[in-house]
Amino acid sequence: MADEIMGEDAVQPRENSENEPDAEIEEETINEQEFDAINAQLDQLNSALDSLEKKNDDIHAELVELLKSNREAREQFQESQKEKSQESEKPNP
């Protein structure tokens, strides 16, 4: 009955491989190598992300400066336009 519930695709537990100690050592070595490779890739990704974050911060700072500069230029332009319109409204004697 239990076999019917588990289904045909159920995985049977492996027996202990006491007869194959070299296989366990080899598996640990592979796992360590895989871990080291993944760790190196994560370090590279972290460095790349740090670089992108710095570039993003630099671009943001430049954008803020550009916006300030444009705001000042627009205010100066509006002020000069206001002065010109006031001068043109004055009657000439």
Secondary structure by P-SEA (a helix, b strand, c coil): ccccccccccccccccccccaaaaaaaaaaaaaaaaaaaaaaaaaaaaaaaaaaaaaaaaaaaaaaaaaaaaaaaaaaaaaaaaaaaaacccc
